[in-house]
């Protein structure tokens, strides 16, 4: 009787391990997708900021700095 209980316990443990691995893989994929979205958001914000800077300054203003003495 105890051997059948051990076999059942081993089967349950194996099933739980399989579910944990599947969940870990899904979470890893979700994290990768979220990281990619954050990178895209930062790149978009950077591009928008560059456009704002370009449109806010008159030509030749703020683009060079004379540091000669």
N, CA, C and O of each residue as an XYZ file, in Angstrom:
276
protein
N       0.819     -1.192      0.000
C       0.000      0.000      0.000
C       0.863      1.257      0.000
O       0.555      2.226     -0.695
N       1.926      1.241      0.768
C       2.763      2.428      0.839
C       3.482      2.688     -0.481
O       3.780      3.841     -0.791
N       3.766      1.657     -1.261
C       4.424      1.872     -2.540
C       3.487      2.569     -3.521
O       3.942      3.383     -4.324
N       2.207      2.274     -3.476
C       1.268      2.966     -4.349
C       1.102      4.423     -3.927
O       0.906      5.302     -4.767
N       1.181      4.672     -2.628
C       1.122      6.056     -2.142
C       2.372      6.808     -2.586
O       2.287      7.970     -2.983
N       3.521      6.161     -2.524
C       4.764      6.793     -2.955
C       4.732      7.105     -4.442
O       5.187      8.165     -4.874
N       4.190      6.174     -5.225
C       4.082      6.395     -6.677
C       3.141      7.558     -6.962
O       3.428      8.397     -7.816
N       2.013      7.610     -6.248
C       1.051      8.701     -6.437
C       1.681     10.032     -6.022
O       1.511     11.043     -6.702
N       2.402     10.025     -4.913
C       3.063     11.254     -4.450
C       4.107     11.719     -5.460
O       4.230     12.915     -5.723
N       4.850     10.785     -6.018
C       5.852     11.128     -7.019
C       5.192     11.694     -8.270
O       5.710     12.634     -8.873
N       4.053     11.129     -8.664
C       3.341     11.619     -9.836
C       2.821     13.035     -9.603
O       2.898     13.889    -10.486
N       2.293     13.271     -8.404
C       1.794     14.611     -8.070
C       2.947     15.606     -8.055
O       2.819     16.716     -8.572
N       4.066     15.215     -7.469
C       5.230     16.101     -7.412
C       5.748     16.402     -8.815
O       6.116     17.540     -9.107
N       5.779     15.404     -9.675
C       6.230     15.612    -11.048
C       5.289     16.556    -11.788
O       5.736     17.412    -12.551
N       4.006     16.401    -11.565
C       3.014     17.270    -12.200
C       3.174     18.705    -11.701
O       3.112     19.647    -12.491
N       3.378     18.874    -10.406
C       3.571     20.209     -9.856
C       4.835     20.859    -10.428
O       4.845     22.051    -10.735
N       5.878     20.079    -10.564
C       7.119     20.608    -11.134
C       6.905     21.042    -12.577
O       7.433     22.067    -13.008
N       6.139     20.270    -13.313
C       5.862     20.613    -14.707
C       5.059     21.911    -14.793
O       5.330     22.762    -15.640
N       4.075     22.054    -13.915
C       3.265     23.276    -13.896
C       4.135     24.473    -13.506
O       4.014     25.546    -14.097
N       5.006     24.294    -12.519
C       5.889     25.381    -12.107
C       6.814     25.805    -13.243
O       7.052     26.997    -13.432
N       7.332     24.854    -13.991
C       8.209     25.182    -15.118
C       7.434     25.937    -16.200
O       7.946     26.895    -16.780
N       6.210     25.508    -16.467
C       5.392     26.193    -17.473
C       5.097     27.622    -17.039
O       5.163     28.546    -17.850
N       4.771     27.807    -15.760
C       4.504     29.149    -15.257
C       5.764     30.018    -15.292
O       5.698     31.196    -15.645
N       6.890     29.445    -14.933
C       8.149     30.194    -14.966
C       8.465     30.641    -16.389
O       8.919     31.765    -16.603
N       8.228     29.769    -17.357
C       8.480     30.123    -18.757
C       7.539     31.234    -19.207
O       7.948     32.153    -19.917
N       6.286     31.148    -18.794
C       5.305     32.178    -19.167
C       5.676     33.520    -18.540
O       5.613     34.553    -19.206
N       6.061     33.510    -17.266
C       6.459     34.752    -16.608
C       7.709     35.343    -17.238
O       7.812     36.560    -17.391
N       8.658     34.493    -17.604
C       9.877     34.976    -18.250
C       9.537     35.648    -19.580
O      10.099     36.691    -19.914
N       8.625     35.052    -20.330
C       8.214     35.637    -21.605
C       7.500     36.971    -21.380
O       7.715     37.932    -22.119
N       6.647     37.020    -20.352
C       5.942     38.268    -20.042
C       6.928     39.359    -19.655
O       6.772     40.507    -20.071
N       7.948     39.013    -18.860
C       8.951     39.998    -18.467
C       9.722     40.503    -19.672
O      10.022     41.693    -19.766
N      10.046     39.604    -20.598
C      10.761     40.014    -21.808
C       9.901     40.954    -22.636
O      10.400     41.947    -23.165
N       8.617     40.653    -22.755
C       7.718     41.519    -23.508
C       7.586     42.878    -22.832
O       7.565     43.908    -23.505
N       7.497     42.886    -21.502
C       7.385     44.147    -20.778
C       8.654     44.971    -20.928
O       8.586     46.187    -21.105
N       9.802     44.326    -20.861
C      11.066     45.048    -21.022
C      11.149     45.653    -22.416
O      11.616     46.779    -22.584
N      10.695     44.906    -23.411
C      10.713     45.415    -24.782
C       9.779     46.617    -24.902
O      10.105     47.585    -25.588
N       8.638     46.567    -24.253
C       7.701     47.693    -24.295
C       8.294     48.921    -23.625
O       8.115     50.039    -24.108
N       8.993     48.727    -22.525
C       9.627     49.846    -21.831
C      10.697     50.473    -22.715
O      10.804     51.697    -22.782
N      11.480     49.654    -23.386
C      12.514     50.176    -24.281
C      11.879     50.983    -25.408
O      12.365     52.061    -25.753
N      10.804     50.471    -25.976
C      10.119     51.204    -27.049
C       9.562     52.528    -26.539
O       9.616     53.537    -27.242
N       9.032     52.529    -25.326
C       8.493     53.756    -24.742
C       9.599     54.784    -24.531
O       9.413     55.963    -24.830
N      10.738     54.351    -24.023
C      11.860     55.259    -23.793
C      12.383     55.812    -25.114
O      12.682     57.001    -25.216
N      12.494     54.954    -26.125
C      12.967     55.423    -27.436
C      12.002     56.435    -28.041
O      12.427     57.423    -28.641
N      10.718     56.191    -27.885
C       9.720     57.120    -28.402
C       9.787     58.454    -27.666
O       9.710     59.515    -28.285
N       9.931     58.398    -26.346
C      10.045     59.632    -25.567
C      11.295     60.408    -25.964
O      11.264     61.636    -26.044
N      12.381     59.709    -26.211
C      13.618     60.356    -26.635
C      13.432     61.044    -27.985
O      13.872     62.178    -28.177
N      12.785     60.359    -28.909
C      12.544     60.948    -30.233
C      11.647     62.175    -30.110
O      11.884     63.183    -30.776
N      10.628     62.099    -29.270
C       9.738     63.252    -29.080
C      10.482     64.419    -28.449
O      10.278     65.571    -28.832
N      11.339     64.125    -27.491
C      12.112     65.183    -26.849
C      13.050     65.844    -27.855
O      13.203     67.065    -27.846
N      13.676     65.052    -28.720
C      14.556     65.626    -29.743
C      13.776     66.551    -30.673
O      14.271     67.609    -31.062
N      12.548     66.146    -31.030
C      11.720     66.997    -31.893
C      11.344     68.295    -31.185
O      11.329     69.356    -31.808
N      11.043     68.222    -29.896
C      10.702     69.421    -29.135
C      11.898     70.361    -29.062
O      11.754     71.571    -29.235
N      13.067     69.811    -28.808
C      14.274     70.639    -28.715
C      14.552     71.309    -30.053
O      14.890     72.492    -30.103
N      14.410     70.558    -31.126
C      14.673     71.128    -32.459
C      13.690     72.242    -32.795
O      14.076     73.255    -33.377
N      12.436     72.064    -32.437
C      11.434     73.062    -32.790
C      11.427     74.246    -31.829
O      10.912     75.307    -32.179
N      11.977     74.098    -30.642
C      11.939     75.169    -29.648
C      13.053     76.184    -29.831
O      12.941     77.311    -29.348
N      14.106     75.818    -30.503
C      15.234     76.751    -30.656
C      15.288     77.296    -32.071
O      14.968     76.611    -33.042
N      15.697     78.532    -32.151
C      15.865     79.150    -33.466
C      17.122     78.575    -34.109
O      18.011     78.100    -33.403
N      17.208     78.610    -35.423
C      18.404     78.085    -36.088
C      19.662     78.774    -35.579
O      19.723     80.002    -35.513
N      20.661     77.985    -35.220
C      21.928     78.513    -34.746
C      21.972     78.805    -33.260
O      23.048     79.082    -32.732
N      20.857     78.754    -32.570
C      20.812     79.053    -31.138
C      20.952     77.753    -30.354
O      20.212     76.793    -30.570
N      21.904     77.748    -29.456
C      22.067     76.592    -28.583
C      22.754     75.403    -29.202
O      22.810     74.332    -28.597
N      23.281     75.575    -30.405
C      23.903     74.425    -31.048
C      25.429     74.423    -30.913
O      26.061     73.370    -30.999
N      26.017     75.605    -30.701
C      27.465     75.692    -30.547
C      27.788     76.524    -29.332
O      26.998     77.364    -28.901
N      28.948     76.281    -28.793
C      29.407     77.027    -27.622
C      30.854     77.403    -27.842
O      31.707     76.535    -28.027
N      31.134     78.696    -27.823
C      32.491     79.196    -28.014
C      33.168     79.261    -26.652
O      32.790     80.067    -25.802
N      34.161     78.418    -26.452
C      34.866     78.395    -25.160
C      36.294     78.922    -25.291
O      37.120     78.707    -24.403
N      36.585     79.610    -26.392
C      37.939     80.142    -26.578
C      38.165     81.308    -25.632
O      37.231     82.014    -25.252
N      39.420     81.494    -25.263
C      39.741     82.548    -24.303
C      40.399     83.701    -25.015
O      40.750     84.697    -24.383
